[in-house]
Amino acid sequence: MTEQTWLGRAGVYVIRLKRGGAGYWEYVGSSSCIGSRRTAHKRDLAAGCHHAKALQRAWDTWGPRAFSFAVLEFVEDVGRLGAREQYWIDALRPHFNGELRVRRAECMQRERRDVDAEFARRKRKIIGNAKRIGSRLHVSS
């Protein structure tokens, strides 16, 4: 499949580092436009600023010729991209996504704490307003 067929298509992709007899090390990702995402990965890796630090170190060590980019699956419903990416991450257990799984889990925990804190703040505000309104309703005769 040529890169031309990737343009404007959503899906899940893999970046592979061939490691001789040791098999592959992989990075799995998804995008609503695979062609553009491939270009962005190559640009970031060439510039030395890729968000997956282990992938960046491998790129710096072995160079671009040691890597390949392939589409694992085209996804018609963009809303299912995350679920399909997670399926492939669980199936392949890619080496280069390891640090990202930890970061995602940390981010999800942080988001949950933020949501819980916001819920508690709003609850206190509602209870405080209810008490003020309730005290106004108790008029002595």
Contacts in CASP RR format, 6 or more apart in sequence:
PFRMAT RR
TARGET T0000
AUTHOR 0000-0000-0000
METHOD contacts of the structure
MODEL  1
MTEQTWLGRAGVYVIRLKRGGAGYWEYVGSSSCIGSRRTAHKRDLAAGCH
HAKALQRAWDTWGPRAFSFAVLEFVEDVGRLGAREQYWIDALRPHFNGEL
RVRRAECMQRERRDVDAEFARRKRKIIGNAKRIGSRLHVSS
1 71 0 8 1.000
3 35 0 8 1.000
3 38 0 8 1.000
6 34 0 8 1.000
6 35 0 8 1.000
6 38 0 8 1.000
6 71 0 8 1.000
7 33 0 8 1.000
7 35 0 8 1.000
7 36 0 8 1.000
8 32 0 8 1.000
8 33 0 8 1.000
8 34 0 8 1.000
8 35 0 8 1.000
8 36 0 8 1.000
9 33 0 8 1.000
9 34 0 8 1.000
9 35 0 8 1.000
9 74 0 8 1.000
10 30 0 8 1.000
10 31 0 8 1.000
10 32 0 8 1.000
10 33 0 8 1.000
10 34 0 8 1.000
10 74 0 8 1.000
10 75 0 8 1.000
10 76 0 8 1.000
10 78 0 8 1.000
10 81 0 8 1.000
11 30 0 8 1.000
11 31 0 8 1.000
11 32 0 8 1.000
11 34 0 8 1.000
11 71 0 8 1.000
11 72 0 8 1.000
11 73 0 8 1.000
11 74 0 8 1.000
11 75 0 8 1.000
11 81 0 8 1.000
11 84 0 8 1.000
12 28 0 8 1.000
12 29 0 8 1.000
12 30 0 8 1.000
12 71 0 8 1.000
12 72 0 8 1.000
12 73 0 8 1.000
12 75 0 8 1.000
12 81 0 8 1.000
12 84 0 8 1.000
12 85 0 8 1.000
12 87 0 8 1.000
12 88 0 8 1.000
13 28 0 8 1.000
13 29 0 8 1.000
13 30 0 8 1.000
13 31 0 8 1.000
13 34 0 8 1.000
13 37 0 8 1.000
13 38 0 8 1.000
13 69 0 8 1.000
13 70 0 8 1.000
13 71 0 8 1.000
13 72 0 8 1.000
14 26 0 8 1.000
14 27 0 8 1.000
14 28 0 8 1.000
14 29 0 8 1.000
14 69 0 8 1.000
14 70 0 8 1.000
14 72 0 8 1.000
14 88 0 8 1.000
14 92 0 8 1.000
14 94 0 8 1.000
15 26 0 8 1.000
15 27 0 8 1.000
15 41 0 8 1.000
15 55 0 8 1.000
15 67 0 8 1.000
15 68 0 8 1.000
15 69 0 8 1.000
15 96 0 8 1.000
16 24 0 8 1.000
16 25 0 8 1.000
16 26 0 8 1.000
16 67 0 8 1.000
16 68 0 8 1.000
16 69 0 8 1.000
16 70 0 8 1.000
17 24 0 8 1.000
17 25 0 8 1.000
17 26 0 8 1.000
17 58 0 8 1.000
17 62 0 8 1.000
17 66 0 8 1.000
17 67 0 8 1.000
17 96 0 8 1.000
18 24 0 8 1.000
18 66 0 8 1.000
18 68 0 8 1.000
19 25 0 8 1.000
25 58 0 8 1.000
25 94 0 8 1.000
25 95 0 8 1.000
25 96 0 8 1.000
26 92 0 8 1.000
26 94 0 8 1.000
26 95 0 8 1.000
26 96 0 8 1.000
26 97 0 8 1.000
27 52 0 8 1.000
27 55 0 8 1.000
27 94 0 8 1.000
27 95 0 8 1.000
27 96 0 8 1.000
27 97 0 8 1.000
28 72 0 8 1.000
28 85 0 8 1.000
28 88 0 8 1.000
28 89 0 8 1.000
28 92 0 8 1.000
28 94 0 8 1.000
28 97 0 8 1.000
29 37 0 8 1.000
29 85 0 8 1.000
29 88 0 8 1.000
29 97 0 8 1.000
30 75 0 8 1.000
30 81 0 8 1.000
30 82 0 8 1.000
30 84 0 8 1.000
30 85 0 8 1.000
31 37 0 8 1.000
31 81 0 8 1.000
32 78 0 8 1.000
32 81 0 8 1.000
34 71 0 8 1.000
38 69 0 8 1.000
41 50 0 8 1.000
41 69 0 8 1.000
42 64 0 8 1.000
44 50 0 8 1.000
44 51 0 8 1.000
45 55 0 8 1.000
45 56 0 8 1.000
45 59 0 8 1.000
45 64 0 8 1.000
46 64 0 8 1.000
48 56 0 8 1.000
48 59 0 8 1.000
48 60 0 8 1.000
49 56 0 8 1.000
50 56 0 8 1.000
50 59 0 8 1.000
51 100 0 8 1.000
52 96 0 8 1.000
52 97 0 8 1.000
52 99 0 8 1.000
52 100 0 8 1.000
53 99 0 8 1.000
54 95 0 8 1.000
54 96 0 8 1.000
54 98 0 8 1.000
54 99 0 8 1.000
55 96 0 8 1.000
58 66 0 8 1.000
58 96 0 8 1.000
59 67 0 8 1.000
72 88 0 8 1.000
73 84 0 8 1.000
73 88 0 8 1.000
75 81 0 8 1.000
75 84 0 8 1.000
89 97 0 8 1.000
89 101 0 8 1.000
END
